Amino acid sequence: MQEHKKNIIGGLNKLFDHRVRLGIMAMLLVSERVDFNQLKAQLGITDGRLAGHIKALEEAKYIEALKQFIGKRPNTSYHVTGAGREAFKEHLDALERLLTLRDNLPPREGD
């Protein structure tokens, strides 16, 4: 039975366990590029918290930064790499498998 549980969650990527990283990846997958301030505003977090989560995703090579100037102001935007796209797809597939298991559970007493 323990082995069965291990296989059920085996496809989940620990890097996407945190809701902020999940949100970053979801936003970047629907947009070609998203800048730091857009991510911060949409996720409702501080600069420091966002920077830490971005760093973890960059170190895993799941996202890349593009640093440029818009006018005289610095701007950093991010995009998902091929490896990041694949890793996130595998994570979502694993979540779907978990949801399928839920749908196949027998009804609880009293339901």
C-alpha positions, -999 to 999 in steps of 0.1 A, spaced: 0 0 0 28 25 8 44 18 -26 11 26 -42 9 60 -25 45 68 -36 35 62 -72 5 84 -69 25 115 -61 57 105 -79 50 128 -108 45 159 -87 74 184 -89 84 197 -55 95 230 -70 58 237 -78 45 228 -44 44 265 -34 14 284 -47 35 314 -57 57 293 -80 26 276 -94 12 311 -101 44 323 -117 45 293 -140 8 296 -149 12 333 -158 43 327 -179 27 299 -198 -2 321 -210 19 351 -218 51 351 -238 68 374 -213 57 389 -180 77 416 -161 85 416 -125 60 443 -115 32 425 -133 40 392 -115 42 411 -82 8 428 -87 -10 397 -99 3 375 -72 -1 401 -45 34 396 -29 64 417 -20 95 422 -41 116 401 -18 92 371 -17 88 372 -55 126 375 -60 132 344 -39 107 323 -59 120 335 -92 155 327 -82 145 291 -74 128 287 -108 158 303 -126 182 280 -108 162 250 -120 164 265 -156 126 266 -157 124 304 -164 148 329 -179 151 367 -173 155 394 -199 169 426 -185 165 457 -206 157 494 -203 124 509 -213 132 545 -217 156 552 -189 140 527 -165 153 492 -160 128 464 -167 132 427 -160 108 403 -177 106 365 -176 97 336 -199 93 299 -195 121 277 -210 114 244 -228 125 225 -197 102 246 -176 72 240 -199 78 203 -199 83 201 -161 51 221 -155 31 199 -179 43 168 -161 33 184 -128 -2 192 -141 -6 157 -155 3 143 -121 -23 165 -105 -49 154 -130 -41 117 -122 -47 125 -85 -81 141 -93 -90 110 -114 -83 89 -83 -107 111 -63 -134 106 -89 -130 68 -86 -133 66 -48 -163 48 -34 -189 71 -18 -184 77 19 -210 66 44 -238 92 48 -232 107 13 
